Amino acid sequence: MRIKSPAQLVADSGADTEGHGLKRTMGLFQLVCFGVGAIVGTGIFVGLSDSVSEAGPAVVVSFVLAAITCIFTAFSFAELGSAIPVSGSSYSFAYATLGERVAFLVGWCLLLEYGISVSAVAVGWGQYLNELLNSVVGWQLPTALAGPPGGGGIVNIPAVVVILLAALLLVRGIRESARATAAMAIVKIAILFLFCAIAFTAYTSDNLSPFSPHHLAGVTSGASLAFFSYIGFDAITTAGEEVKNPRRNIPLAIMICIGIVTLLYGLVALAAIGAMSADDVADKPAALSLIVNQVTESTVGGGVIAFGAVVAIASVVLAVMYGQTRILMSMSRDGLIPRVFGRVSAKTSTPVANTWIVAAVFAIPAAVVPLDVVMNLTTIGTLAVMATVNIAVIALRRRYPGTETKFRVPLYPLSPVLGVIFCLYLIWGTGWTTWVQFAVFLLVGAVVYALYGRRHSRLAGTGTAGPDASGPHASGSDRSDAEPSDSELVSSSSGA
């Protein structure tokens, strides 16, 4: 079993100094804003109505259930992010504890969590962009060009545009991206609090009855859909090589983000259902704007909410695309995918080619794939990764008991075990059709690993494998001559 120890991963990435070609420019505040930017978006602005259709007024319980799942897993991410502060996130955590094969499949699943979710998030952007245009100028894009396929749309042009704009900002540099994400995070939090203030003025308890029309099954299905709203907090760990003092700031940022988002989502869900009946909210596009328009009897308030949604969803696209490129960069560094994904421009200190490839690939499903299909696949892929991370923290404690970390999972080992159980419970709620789609996706990933990753692995080239992968290679001094060093990759891309 090929395993890279935490010390080896940190040495190979330069994560305790400067990442290869990357710069440490993000402080704790920027990292928290980055986390909020990665989380708050389509899930609450667009996906809320889907969760309501399953759970009814009990959608509030669904959001709490999804939050509990995230909290247990967040503990594991915080410990692993502090112990292994590298850009690979869950992929690197699995490589250090469960081996290369599992790590590759985790990286493959992260294509769903980060890559495909970019498409899902971008799909929802067109709905609120039209709401904003209608409020401001009284005109909107034709549904055929701005709606998701299956919802009256043919090609979602705004989804493609927001992905390309995010890519353009990302290749300019992490400092510019972090500042933009921080500004957008502040705007969308303010907009959601404004929504709550308006919606609570029309609150009536009658809208909460019957509270759970579809009983426990509805709450579970609603929680599986609501979980999509929390996806992104783990993207904080992908900044391991570009954040200052990562061993301290990564776990702090994760805990702060989960607290902010859980409180915000609970208030928004309660305010929405209290102001308008579940039947009226269910399956409605741009539901938050609809509620505000009804309460205020004007399109102005809905336009403000739509503006917040446009900003929020754009920031999620930006943050999640960032996370995807950093994970692919780590996989490329290990030789499991082509070297082009690991090249960092000496001019901008960003993986330029990697970013544009990701943008081009994931603009396609954003343009032509129905939103519900993308959301379900993203949810099950993320839950599978989170279950693996909870197992990985147990393996880390057993395999490397002396690993340096500034955060430890509370109530260990109960907490990660509960994390796994809750992840499996929400996977059950996604339905058998999603299970089949995910199984096929994993099978394709296993084939890709067998045909490419296993043969091109740099760890295989050194002959270093096994549970303790110690010795010279642990410090990064024993490298295969068949692959160029990361500094060479940076040099070779200086003209990018």
C-alpha positions in Angstrom: 0.0 0.0 0.0 1.6 3.3 -1.2 1.3 5.9 1.6 2.9 9.3 2.0 3.5 10.3 5.6 2.4 13.8 6.8 6.0 14.9 7.0 6.6 13.7 3.4 3.6 15.6 2.1 4.6 18.8 3.9 8.2 18.5 2.7 7.1 17.8 -0.9 4.8 20.8 -1.0 7.0 23.2 1.0 3.9 23.9 3.1 5.8 24.8 6.3 7.7 27.5 4.3 6.3 28.6 1.0 4.4 26.3 -1.4 6.1 25.7 -4.7 5.5 28.9 -6.6 2.6 29.8 -4.3 2.6 32.8 -1.8 1.3 33.0 1.7 -1.0 36.1 1.5 -4.2 35.0 3.3 -4.8 35.9 7.0 -7.5 34.4 9.3 -10.1 37.0 8.3 -9.6 36.5 4.6 -9.7 32.7 5.1 -13.0 32.9 7.0 -14.4 35.1 4.2 -13.1 32.6 1.7 -14.9 29.8 3.5 -18.1 31.7 3.7 -17.7 32.6 0.1 -17.3 28.9 -0.8 -20.4 27.9 1.2 -23.2 30.5 1.0 -24.7 30.5 -2.5 -26.9 28.4 -4.7 -27.8 26.0 -1.8 -29.7 28.6 0.1 -30.7 31.0 -2.6 -31.9 28.4 -5.1 -31.8 25.0 -3.4 -34.0 26.0 -0.4 -37.2 25.6 -2.5 -36.2 22.0 -3.4 -35.6 21.1 0.3 -39.0 22.7 1.2 -40.8 20.5 -1.4 -39.4 17.4 0.3 -39.6 18.4 4.0 -42.3 21.1 4.2 -41.9 23.4 7.2 -39.7 20.8 8.8 -37.0 22.0 6.4 -35.6 23.8 9.4 -34.9 20.4 11.0 -33.4 19.3 7.7 -30.9 22.2 7.8 -30.1 21.4 11.4 -29.5 17.7 10.5 -27.2 18.7 7.6 -25.4 21.0 10.0 -24.8 18.3 12.6 -23.3 16.1 9.8 -21.0 19.0 8.9 -20.0 19.8 12.4 -18.7 16.3 13.2 -16.8 16.2 9.9 -15.5 19.7 10.4 -13.7 18.5 13.5 -11.9 15.9 11.4 -11.1 18.4 8.7 -9.7 20.8 11.3 -7.4 18.3 12.8 -6.2 17.0 9.5 -5.8 20.5 8.0 -3.7 21.5 11.0 -1.6 18.3 10.8 -1.1 18.3 7.0 -1.4 21.9 5.8 -1.1 21.3 2.1 -3.2 22.2 -1.0 -4.6 18.7 -1.5 -7.2 18.8 1.2 -9.1 15.5 1.5 -7.0 13.9 -1.2 -3.8 14.5 0.7 -5.3 13.4 4.0 -6.3 10.1 2.4 -2.9 9.7 0.8 -1.2 10.0 4.3 -3.5 7.5 6.0 -5.4 5.2 3.7 -3.1 4.9 0.7 -2.7 6.0 -2.9 -5.6 4.1 -4.4 -8.1 5.5 -1.9 -6.5 8.9 -2.3 -7.0 8.9 -6.0 -10.7 7.9 -5.7 -11.1 10.7 -3.1 -9.6 13.1 -5.6 -11.9 11.7 -8.2 -14.9 12.3 -5.9 -13.6 15.9 -5.3 -14.2 16.5 -9.0 -17.9 16.1 -8.1 -17.7 18.2 -4.9 -15.6 21.1 -6.4 -15.8 20.7 -10.1 -19.4 19.7 -10.7 -20.7 21.9 -7.9 -19.2 24.8 -9.9 -21.6 23.9 -12.6 -24.5 23.5 -10.2 -23.8 26.8 -8.6 -23.4 28.6 -12.0 -26.8 27.2 -13.2 -28.6 29.0 -10.3 -26.8 32.3 -11.2 -28.9 32.8 -14.3 -32.2 32.6 -12.4 -31.3 35.4 -10.0 -29.6 37.4 -12.8 -32.9 37.5 -14.6 -34.7 38.5 -11.4 -32.2 41.4 -11.0 -32.5 42.5 -14.6 -36.3 42.4 -14.4 -36.2 44.6 -11.2 -33.7 47.1 -12.5 -34.5 47.5 -16.2 -37.8 45.6 -16.7 -36.2 43.2 -19.1 -34.6 39.7 -18.8 -32.8 37.1 -20.8 -35.0 34.5 -22.6 -35.5 31.4 -20.5 -34.0 29.3 -23.3 -30.7 31.1 -22.8 -30.7 31.6 -19.0 -32.6 28.7 -17.5 -31.4 25.2 -16.6 -32.2 22.4 -19.1 -35.3 20.6 -17.9 -36.6 24.0 -16.5 -37.3 25.6 -19.9 -33.7 26.3 -20.8 -31.7 25.1 -23.7 -28.2 26.5 -23.1 -27.4 28.4 -19.9 -25.3 31.3 -21.1 -25.0 33.2 -17.8 -23.6 30.0 -16.2 -20.8 29.9 -18.7 -20.1 33.6 -18.3 -19.7 33.5 -14.5 -17.3 30.5 -14.7 -15.1 32.3 -17.2 -15.1 35.5 -15.2 -14.1 33.6 -12.1 -11.2 31.9 -14.0 -10.0 35.3 -15.2 -9.9 36.6 -11.7 -8.2 33.5 -10.3 -5.3 33.6 -12.8 -4.5 37.2 -11.8 -3.4 36.1 -8.4 -4.6 34.8 -5.0 -4.4 38.2 -3.3 -6.8 39.7 -5.8 -9.1 36.6 -5.5 -9.1 36.7 -1.7 -10.0 40.4 -1.6 -12.9 39.9 -4.1 -14.1 36.9 -2.2 -14.0 38.8 1.2 -16.0 41.7 -0.2 -18.6 39.4 -1.8 -18.9 37.4 1.4 -19.7 40.5 3.5 -22.3 41.6 0.9 -24.2 38.3 0.8 -24.3 37.9 4.6 -25.7 41.4 4.9 -28.3 40.6 2.2 -29.4 37.4 3.9 -29.9 39.2 7.2 -31.9 41.8 5.3 -34.1 39.1 4.0 -34.7 37.7 7.5 -35.6 41.2 8.8 -38.1 41.7 6.0 -39.6 38.1 6.0 -40.0 38.1 9.8 -42.4 41.1 9.6 -44.9 38.7 7.8 -44.2 35.7 10.0 -47.2 33.6 11.0 -47.1 30.3 12.8 -50.0 29.0 10.7 -47.5 28.4 7.9 -45.7 25.9 10.0 -48.7 23.5 10.1 -48.6 20.7 9.3 -45.0 20.8 10.3 -43.8 17.5 8.7 -46.2 16.5 6.0 -43.9 13.8 4.6 -42.7 12.6 8.1 -39.2 11.3 8.7 -38.6 10.3 5.1 -39.3 13.9 4.0 -37.0 15.3 6.6 -34.2 13.0 5.5 -34.6 13.8 1.8 -34.7 17.4 2.7 -31.5 17.1 4.7 -29.8 15.4 1.8 -30.7 18.3 -0.4 -30.0 20.9 2.3 -26.5 19.4 2.7 -25.7 20.9 -0.7 -26.0 24.3 1.1 -23.0 23.5 3.4 -20.7 22.2 0.7 -17.5 24.2 0.5 -16.3 24.6 4.1 -13.6 22.0 3.4 -12.3 24.2 0.6 -10.6 26.1 3.4 -8.1 23.3 3.7 -7.1 23.7 0.0 -5.5 27.0 0.9 -2.9 25.2 3.1 0.0 26.6 1.1 -1.3 30.1 0.7 -2.5 31.0 4.2 -0.4 32.5 7.0 0.2 30.2 10.0 -1.9 27.4 8.5 -1.7 25.0 11.5 -3.5 27.5 13.6 -5.7 29.4 11.1 -7.1 26.5 9.1 -9.0 24.8 12.1 -10.0 28.2 13.4 -11.5 29.3 10.1 -13.4 26.0 9.7 -15.1 26.3 13.1 -16.0 30.0 12.6 -17.4 29.3 9.2 -19.6 26.4 10.3 -21.0 28.5 13.2 -21.8 31.5 11.0 -23.4 29.5 8.2 -25.5 27.2 10.5 -27.0 30.2 12.4 -27.6 32.1 9.1 -29.3 29.1 7.4 -31.5 28.4 10.3 -32.8 32.0 10.4 -33.3 32.1 6.6 -35.3 28.8 6.5 -37.5 29.8 9.5 -38.1 33.3 8.1 -38.9 32.0 4.6 -41.5 29.4 5.8 -43.0 31.7 8.3 -43.6 34.4 5.7 -45.0 32.1 3.0 -46.5 28.7 3.1 -44.4 25.7 2.1 -46.6 24.9 -0.8 -46.0 28.4 -2.2 -42.2 28.2 -1.7 -41.7 24.7 -3.0 -40.0 24.3 -6.4 -40.0 28.1 -7.0 -37.0 29.6 -8.7 -35.5 32.6 -7.0 -37.7 31.9 -3.9 -36.1 34.5 -1.6 -36.9 37.3 -4.0 -40.4 36.0 -4.5 -41.0 36.1 -0.7 -39.7 39.6 -0.3 -41.7 40.8 -3.3 -44.9 39.4 -1.7 -44.1 40.8 1.7 -43.2 44.3 0.5 -45.7 44.3 -2.4 -42.9 45.7 -4.5 -40.2 44.4 -6.9 -37.5 46.7 -5.3 -36.9 44.4 -2.3 -36.8 41.3 -4.5 -34.3 43.1 -6.7 -32.0 43.7 -3.7 -32.2 40.1 -2.7 -31.5 39.1 -6.3 -28.4 41.3 -6.3 -27.2 39.6 -3.2 -27.8 36.2 -4.8 -25.9 37.2 -7.9 -22.9 38.3 -5.8 -23.2 35.2 -3.5 -23.3 32.7 -6.3 -20.4 34.4 -8.1 -18.3 34.2 -5.0 -19.0 30.5 -4.6 -17.9 29.8 -8.2 -14.7 31.7 -7.5 -13.9 30.0 -4.2 -14.8 26.5 -5.4 -12.9 26.8 -8.6 -9.9 27.8 -6.5 -10.2 24.7 -4.4 -10.6 22.4 -7.5 -7.4 23.8 -9.1 -5.4 23.4 -5.9 -6.4 19.8 -5.5 -5.6 19.0 -9.1 -2.2 20.7 -8.6 -1.5 18.4 -5.7 -2.5 15.3 -7.6 -0.3 16.4 -10.5 2.6 16.9 -8.1 2.2 13.3 -7.1 2.2 12.2 -10.8 -1.4 10.8 -10.6 -2.7 13.2 -13.3 -0.8 15.0 -16.1 2.0 17.5 -15.2 0.2 20.4 -16.8 -2.1 20.7 -13.8 0.9 21.3 -11.5 2.6 24.1 -13.4 2.6 27.4 -11.6 3.2 30.7 -13.4 6.3 32.5 -12.0 4.6 35.8 -13.0 1.2 35.4 -11.2 2.0 32.6 -8.7 -1.1 30.7 -9.9 -1.7 27.5 -11.9 -2.8 29.3 -15.1 -3.2 26.3 -17.4 -4.9 24.3 -14.7 -7.4 27.1 -14.1 -8.4 27.5 -17.7 -8.8 23.8 -18.3 -11.1 23.5 -15.2 -13.1 26.5 -16.5 -13.5 25.1 -20.0 -14.4 21.6 -18.8 -17.0 22.6 -16.2 -18.6 25.3 -18.3 -20.1 22.5 -20.4 -22.3 20.8 -17.8 -23.2 24.2 -16.4 -24.6 25.1 -19.9 -26.5 21.9 -20.7 -27.0 19.7 -17.6 -30.2 19.9 -15.4 -29.6 21.4 -12.0 -31.2 18.6 -10.0 -28.9 15.9 -11.6 -25.8 18.0 -10.8 -26.9 18.7 -7.2 -27.6 15.1 -6.3 -24.3 13.8 -7.7 -22.4 16.6 -6.0 -24.1 15.8 -2.7 -23.3 12.1 -2.7 -19.7 12.6 -3.9 -19.2 15.1 -1.0 -20.7 12.8 1.6 -18.5 10.0 0.4 -15.4 12.2 0.8 -16.5 13.4 4.2 -17.0 9.9 5.5 -13.5 9.0 4.3 -12.0 12.1 6.1 -13.6 10.9 9.3 -12.0 7.5 8.9 -8.7 9.2 7.9 -8.5 11.1 11.2 -8.8 7.8 13.1 -6.1 6.3 10.9 -3.9 9.4 11.5 -4.0 9.0 15.2 -3.2 5.3 15.0 -0.5 5.5 12.4 1.3 8.8 13.4 0.5 9.4 17.1 3.1 12.1 17.4 2.0 14.3 14.5 2.2 18.1 15.2 -1.3 19.7 15.2 -2.8 22.7 16.9 -6.3 21.2 17.0 -7.6 17.8 18.1 -11.0 16.3 17.5 -13.1 16.5 20.7 -14.9 13.3 22.0 -12.5 11.2 20.0 -13.2 8.5 18.6 -17.0 9.0 19.1 -17.0 12.2 17.0 -15.5 10.8 13.7 -17.6 7.6 14.1 -20.8 9.7 14.4 -19.5 11.7 11.4 -19.4 8.6 9.3 -22.8 7.5 10.4 -24.5 10.8 9.6 -22.8 10.9 6.2 -24.1 7.4 5.4 -27.6 8.4 6.6 -27.7 11.3 4.2 -26.3 9.2 1.4 -29.3 6.9 2.0 -31.6 9.9 1.5 -30.2 10.7 -2.0 -32.1 7.8 -3.6 -31.1 4.7 -5.5 -30.8 6.4 -8.9 -28.1 8.6 -7.5 -26.3 5.6 -5.9 -26.2 3.9 -9.3 -24.8 7.1 -11.0 -22.2 7.4 -8.3 -21.2 3.8 -8.5 -20.6 4.2 -12.3 -18.6 7.3 -11.6 -16.4 5.5 -9.1 -15.9 2.6 -11.5 -14.7 5.0 -14.2 -12.3 6.6 -11.6 -10.9 3.1 -10.7 -10.2 2.5 -14.4 -8.5 5.8 -14.8 -6.2 5.1 -11.8 -5.3 1.6 -13.1 -4.5 2.9 -16.6 -2.7 6.2 -15.7 -2.4 7.1 -12.0 -0.9 3.8 -10.8 1.7 3.8 -13.5 2.8 7.4 -13.3 2.8 7.8 -9.6 6.0 9.5 -8.4 5.8 7.5 -5.2 5.9 4.3 -7.2 9.0 5.6 -9.0 10.9 6.0 -5.7 9.9 2.5 -4.5 8.6 4.1 -1.3 5.5 2.5 0.0 4.0 1.1 3.2 2.5 2.4 6.4 5.5 4.4 7.5 7.1 5.7 4.3 10.0 7.0 6.3 13.7 7.5 5.6 15.2 10.0 3.2 12.1 10.3 1.1 10.0 11.5 4.0 11.9 14.8 3.8 11.5 15.1 0.1 15.2 14.3 -0.6 14.6 11.1 -2.5 12.9 11.9 -5.8 12.4 9.9 -9.0 14.6 11.0 -11.8 11.8 10.2 -14.2 9.8 13.3 -13.1 10.9 16.9 -12.9 11.0 18.7 -9.6 8.3 21.2 -8.6 10.8 24.0 -9.0 11.4 22.9 -12.6 7.7 22.9 -13.2 7.5 26.5 -12.0 10.4 27.5 -14.2 9.1 25.8 -17.2 5.8 27.7 -16.9 7.3 31.2 -16.3 6.0 32.3 -19.6 2.4 31.3 -18.9 
